Amino acid sequence: MPAAAPPPSVPQTPVSAPSPAGFTPREWRLLGAAAIVSLASALLVLGGAALLYKSTPAAPPTQATSQP
């Protein structure tokens, strides 16, 4: 009788150490994407405000003294 073959080994997934903040790699990617969207939005808002400020005509100068 032949010797019994050992059961096939089950590949074990390596257990990675938790990251310092406790986020998974997927969460880090989502945080990075959110940061990029946030910065892009802020730049668009600031750029729009700068364009509005630039296109606003200057107020006419007011005279400090009244003319008789």
LINPE-V776631 format. One record per backbone hydrogen bond with DSSP energy under -1.0 kcal/mol. CO is the residue of the C=O (numbers start at 1). NH is the residue of the N-H. E is the energy in kcal/mol with one decimal. If there is no record, write none. Layout:
co-><CO | CO>
nh-><NH | NH>
e-><E | E>
//
This chain:
co-><19 | 24 | 25 | 26 | 27 | 28 | 29 | 30 | 31 | 32 | 33 | 34 | 35 | 36 | 37 | 38 | 39 | 40 | 41 | 42 | 43 | 44 | 45 | 46 | 47 | 48 | 49 | 50 | 51>
nh-><22 | 28 | 29 | 30 | 31 | 32 | 33 | 34 | 35 | 36 | 37 | 38 | 39 | 40 | 41 | 42 | 43 | 44 | 45 | 46 | 47 | 48 | 49 | 50 | 51 | 52 | 53 | 54 | 55>
e-><-1.3 | -2.2 | -2.1 | -2.2 | -2.6 | -2.4 | -2.5 | -2.4 | -2.2 | -2.2 | -2.4 | -2.4 | -2.5 | -2.5 | -2.5 | -2.3 | -2.4 | -2.2 | -2.6 | -2.6 | -2.6 | -2.5 | -2.5 | -2.3 | -2.2 | -2.4 | -2.6 | -2.4 | -2.1>
//
